[in-house]
Every structure is written in structure tokens, then in C-alpha cells.
Amino acid sequence: MRFVVALLGCLLMASWACAQERAVATYGSLRVERNRIVGMEGEPAIVRGMSLYWSQWKGQFYNPDCVKWLRDDWNCGVVRASMAVGAGGYLNDPEREKEKVKAVVQAAIDLGMYVIIDWHDHNAHQHLEQAQAFFEEMAQTYGQHPNVIYETWNEPLNTHDWSTVIKPYHEAVIPKIRARDSDNLIVCGTQTWSQDVDKAAQDPIAGDNIAYALHFYASTHKQPLRDKAKAALEKGVALMVTEWGASEASGNGTLDREETQKWIHFMNENELSWCNWSVADLAETSAALKPGASTKGGWSADVISPSGLLVRQELRKYREPDILYVPTPMVVVDKMLELAQVKEDDLLYDLGCGDGRIVVEAAKRYGCRAVGYDINPVRVQEARENVAENNVGHLVRIEHQDVFTLDLSDADVITLYLLPSLNVKLIPQLEQLKPGARIVSHDFDMRGVIPDEVVNMNGHTVYLWTTPLKKEGSN
């Protein structure tokens, strides 16, 4: 389980925010090498985040507070400004729409995030001069910042041929960017709503740091589109998923969780960066928020849509751990399980499971079911290997999860090795446990909650609470 030395304690309260600022600080200027987008040291650069909705319809979300919330709470390393061109957008009022984009770009720069400047248009070839002027201005204004990514045509239609319509358009816009910004990443939309990346791979655009947009909606686009994407990668081009949804292609309809997980696995396996569609408060499946949600962030779970909750949970998997990992000594593990009076029919949750020693020992010694949760993928892998080595896979599973997003109500026993402040943060979740559930913590108490028992042993302390929790000052 997890522990932090006292010297680091004062730093940990800020660790979440610092982790978000590391996106640009870690990777710097993005570039294309072979079929990968990489960072300044040549390492694969994988950034994940959210796309804002069409700017002319949901421009109220184009503000610094919203962007900051996406970074701090959702763990976004990139945000996409989807500047509408038609339908009352840029063509009607260029200055109004540019100001929205500029607000998002400056916020992202200030927050250490990447930002995609997206020409959100289905018929960009009909608006070439406007696109050239827009991107030249954006490159002149922001080209010195490594945060900026240009998406020159969001989604060409299926009737727009790659080689004769789409590619010549990109080839006319890219020089306007490169005249002002010689190296920031450019992502080019592809035929059929940015699905035919294989066609682009067969006839690629010449130039440096050029990638191609891949879009999918999980309930509509399945293995055949993944096969196209794989073929494009094998041809040697780089891809970026600048827009995807867990819904049908309409943005509405079925929320396909199973197919979404297949796509997430595919993107992780192929080291693809992504933005989910979309930050909007609409009564449609792909919208991350329910109607009436604040435009400035601060969203509680009850105003986040099912799609938003799914994506937020996925994004938060990749944040840096809050605290340094140090394993609980086995003698203390034994005492924790003994104090909790673990039984064969119990379900035990270990929050911050580290190498999985508590859940493995509980299964081996007591035959109970157990689930270990950890935010650190390295620890998760270690724990899964530990489970396999001890042949307890039929009783134990390990999940890569942020413990502060979990529903704990099914557990009979909770084990902890977290700072007191983090224990306190868990109280609302712990209060959902059934009566008689046991909570044991190594070394750290739960401020404001009275323990049922405290055991001191060889310089370690083990605390036991049973539910319902007994609050200080209550009768």
C-alpha cells in the first residue's frame, strides 16, 4: 500500500495540479517520427483530453475556468477548440469566433496544456482563403508556444476525394502556418469524416511534423475502422484521434461501453493521443454534461452525463499518484486482517493496493474475495503478477482506478495506507458502507472519526473503525 515520508507531506497537497502542468513540460514541442507523435526526447507523446463543442453554439464553455477544471479535475493534458466555420460561425462573425479560440489557447498555454486549434468545417475547400488567413494569424500569434497544435480541416465528407480535394487544400494551408511557425504539429483531416486514414497513408502530404486525424464514434465505427487505422500506421504515417465519442456517429443513440473499451485499448496499444467529444451541456449521448451544468467547471457527478463519467474516469487513470509508494510490512498486514476479523464470505477492498500483498494474503489465508485498486499502472502490473504467482486469480482482481471515484458500498472490509487528509476525503464514500463493515488503516487516522480500536506494534499503528462511523462531537 502507499505511504509518504513526513518530509514530502507538505508537497503532496499540490501534487495533482502539478501533474497536470507536466503535459507540455514533459513532452515539449511535439514532432512526428515515422508513425508516431513524439516528445522533445524522442519518446512517444500520448496526451489525452476533451474537445469543446461547436463554438457558435456552446461558446460559453470557451473560458479559462472551464479549461482549468478540465485539467485539474478531469486530468486533461490537451483541450480542443472546435471553432465553427459555417452555421453561424466564423464566416458570419470572424472576430467573435476568434476571440473564443484565443481565450482557450491562452488558458491552455498558461496552464501548461496542449491545445488544438480546429477549423471545424465539413466543406473547408470552399473556404480556403478564410482558412489560410485564420491559420496564418494563429501561427503568428501563438507559433512560438509548443502547446499549439493545428487541425486544418476537421471532417471532410465522404464525397471529398483525398488526392484531388482534401490533400490540395491542406497543401495550400500548411505553407501559411509554416511561414510563421516552422515546427509545431499539424493534424490533417481525412476523407469520410476523418476515417479514411488509409487513403492518406497511400498518398501522404510532404513535410515535417504532419499527422492525420482519425475520428470514431464507438457504437457505429468498430473493427473495420481500427483495421484501417492499423493499415495507415503500418504504411508509416502518424495519427491523432482529435475527436471520438462513445455514442453513435450522430452523437446520440447507444452508449457503447464495450466497444469504447476496445477503442481505448487500441489507442493505448498504438500510443495515440486523443480528445473526446464533447464539453457541452446537451441532452445527447456524446455530451459530457447534462443540461444546465455550469460553463466554468466545478461539475459534481450528478451533472456529468454517463458518457462524461466514463471518459472522466478514463482520463483520471493516467494522473500521477498522490503519494510515494512504500509497502506495508507483512507483520502489519497480518495484524490489519486479524483486527478486521476477515471471514471467508467477506469482500475486501484495498484502496491503494501497491504490489497487492494485502489482497493476496487475505485470499490465501481467509479464502475471501478481494479487489485491489491503484492509480499507478506500474503498481497495478506488479499486483497482477503477484496475484498470478500466488494462484489466487479466482478470488482476487486488481483494478487501475482512482479510489476517490469508487462506489465502496459492496465491501465488507476496507484496508488503507493513506495520509490522514486522504482518509478524510474518503469519508463520504465510506459512509455508504453497510452497517458492520470494517475499515482498517496502517499508521494514519481519520480526523473527526473515532476509531473502535487502536493497536501499536513495533513502531506501527493500526486503526479499526466499524460502520456506521462515529463522528467526534456526536451522541
N, C-alpha and C positions, 0 to 999 in steps of 0.2 A: 504494500500500500504506500501512500505518499506522505512525505514529511518534509519540512523545511527547517534549516538551521536558523537560530534566532537572528543572526547577522543579516539574513535575507528578508526577514519578515516585513520590514518597512518598505521593501521594494515590491512586494507581491501584490499589493492592492492596486498597483498601476499596471500589472503585467498584461492584462487583457488588452488595454488600449495600446500599449507598446507593441504587442504582437501584430496589431492591425497596421501600424505605421511601417512595419517591416516589409511590406509588399514591394514598394519601389526601392527602399533602402537595401533590400536583399538582392533583387534582380537587376536594378538599374535600367539602362536602355535595353529594350528588347530587340533581338535580331533573329533572323532566320538562318539556321544552318541545316542544310539538307532538308529533311522533312520535319524539323522540329523548330518551335519558337524557344529560344534560349536566353539566358540572362548574361550579364556582363562577364561572368567567368566561364561561359560556355555550358552551364548546367541547364537542364530542361526547366523552363519557367512555366509553372502552372498557376494561374490566377483565376479565382472564381468569384462571381458576384451576381449582381442584379441589373437588369435593363429597366430603365424608366419607360413609361408608356408614351404613345404619340404626344408630342409636346403641345400641339394645339388643343388637345382635349384634356390632358392631365398635367398641364404645365405648372400647376400649383405645387407639384412634388419636386420641381426643379429648384431646390433651395439647399443651402449649406446644412441646415439642421437635419434634413432628411438624409443627405449623403453621410453625415457623421453617424447617424443612428445605424445606417446600413453597415458602416464599418465597425462600430463599437458593439452592437448587439447581434447583428447577423453575420459578422466576421467576413464582410466583403472586402476583397482586395482590388476589385475593379467595379466600376459603375458605367453604364452605357447611357449616353444622352441621345435619345431617338428623336432627332429633330425632324418633324413632319415637313414635307415639301409641298404636297398638294393638299386638297381637302381643307382649305382654310389655314394652311401652314405658311411656310417660308415664302411661297410665291405670292401670297396675299400681303404679308407684312414681314419682310426680311429682318428688320431691326428688332421687332418684338421677339421673334423666334431665336435670333442670335443671342439676345440678352439672356434667355433661358439657358441656352447651351453654355454661355460664358459663366453663368453662376455655378453650374455643375462642374465645369472644368476647373475653375479656380478653387472651389471647395475640395475637389479631389487632389489637386496639387498641394494645397495647404495641409491635407490630411495624410499625405504620403500614399495615395491610392493611384492606380491606373484609371484612365478614363477613355472611353471610346466615343469619338465624335462621329455620329452616324447620320448619313444622308438618307433619311428614312423615306424611301420612294420606290415605287414599283415601275416607274417609267422615266428613270433618270436620263436616259439617252435623249429624251425630249427636252431636257432642262440642262444641257451640257454647259452652256455659258454661265448659268447661275451657279452650278456646282463648281466650276473652275474658280469663279470669283470667291465663293464661300471658302473653299479649302485653301486657297492662297492666303486669304485673310487669317484663317485659323492657324495655318502653319507659320505665318509671320508673327502672330501674337503669342503662340504657345510652343513653337517648334524647338525652343531651347530647353524645354522640360521633358525629361524621359518618361513622364507619366502619360503622355498623349499617344493615342492610337487612332488612326484614321480609318473609318469604314466608308468607302466611297460610293457604294450603291447597296442598300440594304437587301432587297429581294427582287432581282429581275424575274420576269414572268417566264412561264414555260414556252411562250411564243417568241421570246427573245433569244436568238441564236448566240451561243457563246463566241464563236470565232468572228462573226460578221457584225454583231451589235454590241455585246457586252464587253468583250475584250478591247475593241477600239475605243469605247467610252472610257474604260479605266486608263488606257494608254494616253488619252487626252487629258485626264485629270491629274494623274500621278506627276507629270512634269511641273505642274503648278505647285504641288506640295514640295517636290524636291528642290525647286528654286529657292525655297525659304527654309526647308527642313531636310537635311541631307540623309537622315538615318532613322527616324522614328518609324515604327511598324505601320504598314498599310495593309488593311484587310479588304479583299475584293469580293463583292457578292458574285454569286454564280447562278447559272440558269436554273429555272424551275424553283423559284423561291429559295434560292441558295441551297439546293440539294444536289445538283449535278456537278459535284466537285471532281468527278472522274473526267468529265469533258474538259474542265480547266486544266487538269493534270496532263492531258494529252496535248494541250496547246497552251502552255503557260506563258505568262507575261514576263518579259525580260526585265531584269533589275534586281536590286538588293532589297532585302527585308520586306518581301511581299508574301503574304499568306492569303488563304482563300476562306471565305465564310461558309460554314456548314450550319444549317438550321434544321431542327426537327421538332415535331410535336409527338410525344411518345405513344399516344393512343392511335395515331394514324401511321406514323413512319417507324418501321420496325427493322427486322434483319436485312431486308434488301437495301435499305439506305446505309446501314452500317457496312454492308459489303461494298457499296460504292465508295464510302469514306476510306475503307481499308485499301481499296484499289488505288485511290488517289495518293494515299500515304506511300504505298509501295512504288508508285511512279516517282516519288521524290519531292512532292510539294508539301508545304506546311498548312495545317488547318487550324482555324479557331472557331469555336461554337459561340458566335456572338448573340445567338438567340435560340432558346429552346423552351418548350413547355411540357408539362406533364399531362396535358389535355389532348383533345383532338385538334387538327390543324386549324379549325375555326377559332380556336381559343376557348371554346366552350365544350360541352359534352362530357364524356367519361374522363375521370382522373385515373390514369392507368399507372398504378404504383409498381406493378410487376415489370412492365416494360421500361418504366423510368429507371428502375434499378439496373436493368440491363444496359441502358444507355450510360448511366453513371459509371458502371464497371468498364464499359468501352472507353469512355473519356479518360478515366484514370489509367487504364492499361496503355493507352496511346498518348498519354501526357498532354491532353488537350485542355486549354483554358476555356472557360465558359461564362455566359451570362444568362440567367433565367428570365423569361418574360412572364410577368412584368410587375413593376411597382405601380399599382393602381387600385383604387377602391371601387371595384365594379362587381356586379352580380354575374360574373362569368368565371368559368373554371380556372383559367390561367392567371387571373388577377390574384396577387399575393395578399390583398387586403379586402375586407368586407366594406360595403358602402358606409360612408360616414367616418372612416378612420382618419386620424389626424394626418395632415400633409407634412408634418415636421418630425415624424418618428414618434418614439415613446410608445410603441404598439404593444399592448398586452396580448396574450394568446387568444383572448376572446374576440379580438378584432382582426386576427390573421386568418385567412382562408385555409381550407385543407391543403391546397397547393402551397400556399405560403409557409405553412407549418412544416410540410415535407421538405421544402427547399431550405428553409432556415435551419432545420435540424441537420441537413446535409452540410451546409456551409459551416456550421459551428463545430463539426467534427474535425475541421482542419486548423482550428486555432491552437496556439501554443498552450501547453499545460500551465496551470496557475502556479504550481509549486514543484519543487525538486523532489525526485523520487528517491526514497531510502526504504528498503524492505523492512517489514516488521519481523523481529526475531521470532523464531519458531516457538520458543517458550512462551512468548506473549500471545502468539496465535492460539496456542493450546488454552491459555487462560481465558482469552476472549470467547472462544467457543464453549468452554466449560461454564463461564459466567452467564452466557446466553441460554444455557440449557438446550442446546440444539438437539432436535429429535429427527428421526428418520422421515417423518411426514412433513418436515418444515421446508419452506422455500427461503433460501438465504440470498440476499443481495449484498455484494461487496462494492462499495462506491469508491472508485479509485483503486482498482484491483492490482495494479503493478504487474508482477510476474505470475499472479494467480494463486499464490500459495494458500491464501485463506480458503478460497472456494474449493481448491483441490483437497486440502486437508479435511474440510467439512464433509465432502463427498466420500473420501476414503474412510474416515473414522466413524461417521454417523450415518452414511448412506443417504444423506438428504440431497435434494436438488439445490443447485446454486447457480447464480449468474454473476459474473464479474464485469464491471463497467470501467472503462478508462478512456480518457481523451487522447492519450498518446499512442499513436499507431505502433510505435516500437514496443511499448509495454503490452499492447494487445497481442502482437505476434508472439512475444515471449510467453504470455499467459496461455495462448492456444497451444503452443508447443509443450508447455508444462502439463496441460490437460491431456494431450495425446500421449505423452511419455508415461503418465500415471494411469492410463486406461480408464479415465472417468468421463469420457465424452458422452456417455449415455445419461449422465447426471448433471454435467456442467457445460455451460456455454459462456463464451466471452464476447462482449459487445463493445464496439467502438462508438461510445456515446458520451455526450456531455451530461454529467449526472444531474445538473440543475434543470434538465428538460424532461426528466423521467417521471412516470407515474409509478409510485412505490407501493400502491395500495395492496398489491397481491402478496407482498413479502411478509414472512413471519419473523425474520431476523435481518437486521441491517448491521453491517460492520463498516467502521470508519477509521481513517487515519488522516484527518484534515485539520487545518487551522481552526481555532475557535470561531473566527468570523465566518468561515465557510460552513461550519456546523450550524451556526445561527441562520445562515442563508437557506439551509435545507429545512428549517423548522416547518414552513407551510406544507412541504411535501411529506414530512414525517408525521404531521398531524392527520394525514389521510390514511395512515396505517390502521388496521383493525385493532380493536381492544386486545391487550395482552401481547402484542408484538414487542420484541426486544431489540434494543439498539445498543451496540457496544462500540466504544471509541478507545483507541490507543492514544494515550498521553494528553489529549485535548478535550476540554469540557464543552458544554453547550450553554453559553451565557444566558441566564434568565430561566433555565430549566433545571429543576432539582433532580439529581441522579438518585436512583434507588440503591445503588451500591458503588463504592469506590475501593479498588484494590491496588495497593502499592507493592511492587515486586522488583527488586534488583535495579532500581533507578527508573522503572517504567510505571505508569499508572494506567489502569483500565477502568473505564466508567461504564455503568449499566443504567439504562432508562427503560421503562416499560410504558406502553401506551394504555390510556391517554396520558400525554405528557403533563407533568406537574409544574406549573409556572410559579416562579417566585412571586410572593405577594398575593397569590390566590388562595382561597379557602380549600 
